[in-house]
Amino acid sequence: MRIHGEHRFELPRSVVWTHLQSPASLRQAIPGCTAFDEVAPGTWELAADVGIGPVRGAFTGRVELKDREPESRYTLVASAQGRPGGGTGEAAIELTDDGGGTRLRYEADVTVRGAVARVGSRLLAASARTMARQFFDAIERSASEATERGAVR
């Protein structure tokens, strides 16, 4: 399944980039995340409780950020496994200036299996877009709060 979208941040690109690379920001932004532990530079193992349509469950997985071009783009590679199924995905993330803010565009290829796959592509795509929006909104809140405290410039 192919998923794509964009999000506009009311923050400079350098601030958005910093928070998209920060383990603390990522952990807080991943919907349902209960654990997020670095196992290598740019690679984390995670646990999350997630619902996709009527299918809910606990998942464990791995997230890796690759091919990083600072403040411009990177590739996110993820896999997850749980009782209701699992999946893998790869997303191209691109950041560009947009007025006084930043525009993030993403395009992902996702493969799911098990009960998660039986939910149906329409519901899966809608759930993925909702989770992406929740993630980006949480990153924006975290970055805005850090900027207000003077922690990030």
C-alpha positions as CSV (number, residue, x, y, z in Angstrom):
1,M,0.0,0.0,0.0
2,R,1.3,3.5,-0.9
3,I,0.6,6.3,1.5
4,H,1.6,10.0,1.0
5,G,0.8,13.3,2.6
6,E,2.3,16.5,4.0
7,H,2.2,18.6,7.1
8,R,3.0,22.3,7.5
9,F,4.9,23.3,10.7
10,E,4.9,26.9,12.0
11,L,8.5,26.5,12.9
12,P,11.9,26.9,11.1
13,R,13.2,23.8,9.2
14,S,16.2,23.5,11.6
15,V,13.9,23.2,14.6
16,V,11.7,20.6,12.9
17,W,14.7,18.6,11.8
18,T,16.1,18.6,15.3
19,H,12.9,17.2,16.7
20,L,12.5,14.6,14.0
21,Q,15.9,13.3,15.0
22,S,15.4,13.5,18.8
23,P,14.7,10.2,20.5
24,A,12.7,12.0,23.3
25,S,10.6,13.8,20.7
26,L,10.1,10.7,18.7
27,R,9.1,8.6,21.6
28,Q,6.5,11.1,22.8
29,A,5.1,11.6,19.3
30,I,4.6,7.9,18.2
31,P,1.0,7.1,18.9
32,G,0.7,4.5,21.7
33,C,4.4,4.3,22.2
34,T,5.3,2.5,25.5
35,A,9.1,2.0,24.9
36,F,11.7,3.5,22.6
37,D,15.3,2.4,23.1
38,E,18.3,3.2,20.9
39,V,20.1,0.1,19.8
40,A,22.5,1.8,17.3
41,P,22.9,5.4,16.1
42,G,19.7,6.3,14.3
43,T,18.1,2.9,15.1
44,W,15.5,2.3,17.9
45,E,13.5,-0.7,19.1
46,L,10.0,0.3,20.2
47,A,6.8,-1.1,21.8
48,A,3.4,0.5,21.2
49,D,-0.3,-0.2,21.8
50,V,-2.1,0.7,18.6
51,G,-5.5,0.3,17.2
52,I,-6.1,0.1,13.4
53,G,-9.9,0.1,12.9
54,P,-11.3,-2.7,15.0
55,V,-7.9,-4.4,15.4
56,R,-6.1,-3.4,18.5
57,G,-2.9,-4.8,20.0
58,A,0.6,-4.5,21.3
59,F,3.3,-4.3,18.8
60,T,7.1,-4.4,19.0
61,G,9.3,-3.2,16.3
62,R,12.3,-1.3,15.0
63,V,12.7,2.2,13.4
64,E,15.7,3.3,11.5
65,L,16.6,6.7,10.0
66,K,18.8,6.4,6.9
67,D,20.2,8.4,4.1
68,R,20.0,11.6,6.1
69,E,20.7,14.9,4.4
70,P,20.5,17.4,7.3
71,E,17.5,19.6,7.3
72,S,16.4,18.3,3.9
73,R,15.5,14.7,3.8
74,Y,15.9,11.2,5.2
75,T,14.4,7.7,4.8
76,L,12.5,6.1,7.6
77,V,12.5,2.3,7.7
78,A,10.2,0.6,10.1
79,S,8.9,-2.9,11.0
80,A,6.5,-4.1,13.7
81,Q,5.1,-7.4,14.9
82,G,2.3,-8.1,17.2
83,R,-0.4,-10.6,18.0
84,P,-2.8,-9.0,15.5
85,G,-0.2,-9.1,12.7
86,G,2.6,-6.9,11.6
87,G,4.1,-4.9,8.8
88,T,7.1,-3.2,7.3
89,G,7.4,0.2,5.7
90,E,9.8,2.6,4.2
91,A,9.0,6.3,3.9
92,A,10.8,9.1,2.1
93,I,10.6,12.3,4.2
94,E,11.4,15.7,2.7
95,L,11.6,19.1,4.4
96,T,11.3,22.4,2.6
97,D,11.0,26.1,3.7
98,D,7.4,27.4,3.4
99,G,7.2,31.1,4.2
100,G,8.2,31.3,7.9
101,G,7.6,27.7,8.5
102,T,8.4,24.3,7.1
103,R,6.6,21.9,4.8
104,L,7.2,18.2,5.4
105,R,6.2,15.8,2.6
106,Y,6.2,12.0,3.0
107,E,5.7,9.1,0.7
108,A,5.6,5.6,2.1
109,D,5.3,2.0,0.9
110,V,3.8,-0.2,3.6
111,T,3.1,-3.9,3.7
112,V,0.9,-5.5,6.4
113,R,0.0,-9.0,7.3
114,G,-2.3,-10.9,9.6
115,A,-5.5,-9.4,11.1
116,V,-4.2,-6.0,10.4
117,A,-4.2,-6.8,6.6
118,R,-7.8,-8.0,6.7
119,V,-9.0,-4.6,7.9
120,G,-9.0,-3.4,4.3
121,S,-6.9,-0.9,2.4
122,R,-9.3,2.0,2.8
123,L,-9.4,1.7,6.6
124,L,-5.7,1.1,6.8
125,A,-4.9,4.2,4.7
126,A,-7.2,6.3,6.8
127,S,-5.7,5.0,10.0
128,A,-2.2,5.6,8.7
129,R,-3.0,9.2,7.8
130,T,-4.6,9.8,11.2
131,M,-1.5,8.3,13.0
132,A,0.8,10.5,10.8
133,R,-1.2,13.6,11.6
134,Q,-1.1,12.7,15.4
135,F,2.7,12.2,15.1
136,F,3.4,15.4,13.3
137,D,1.1,17.4,15.6
138,A,3.0,16.0,18.6
139,I,6.4,16.8,17.0
140,E,5.1,20.4,16.4
141,R,3.9,20.7,20.1
142,S,7.2,19.4,21.4
143,A,9.3,21.6,19.2
144,S,7.2,24.7,19.9
145,E,7.4,24.1,23.7
146,A,11.2,23.6,23.5
147,T,11.5,26.8,21.4
148,E,9.5,28.8,23.9
149,R,11.8,27.5,26.7
150,G,14.8,28.5,24.6
151,A,16.0,24.9,24.4
152,V,16.1,24.8,20.6
153,R,16.8,27.5,18.1
